[in-house]
Amino acid sequence: MAQASRDVGKQVNSDINVTPMVDVMLVLLIIFMVVTPMLNNKVNVELPPSTAAVIMEDANKEDSVVVAVTRDGRTFLGGDAVSADDLGPKITAKLENKTDKRVYFRGDQRANYGKVMAAVDGIRTAGVSQLGMLAEKPLI
């Protein structure tokens, strides 16, 4: 009697299975797509809608000076919380070496009007002549 032998184990499979790699890359792509818009705005503010908004691309630059007032009345310069009294001198210090003396303002649509005006007055005491009020352009 002869013994039967199998040669199936001797065959080498040299194909690379890329399906798991593609799955991981798609998950990473989705994560980056969700997180990236949140990185631009250091303070979460619900901007008021505007139908006549003009796009201000300079507001998204890293070196732009952005003042934000949140719903609970806190004032932020960039990502740092400041008081209304300290806002003017801190803006003056940030604009000291800049040629463009423009400040962008992000006010929550449900913020107290008095807190918003106190922040605007603080910006004006810094000698800022151009104040860009940021709003949300509605999707139509």
Summary of the structure (lengths in Angstrom):
residues: 140
radius of gyration: 27.0
end to end distance: 83.1
largest distance: 104.3
contacts: 311
relative contact order: 0.18
helix: 38%
strand: 16%
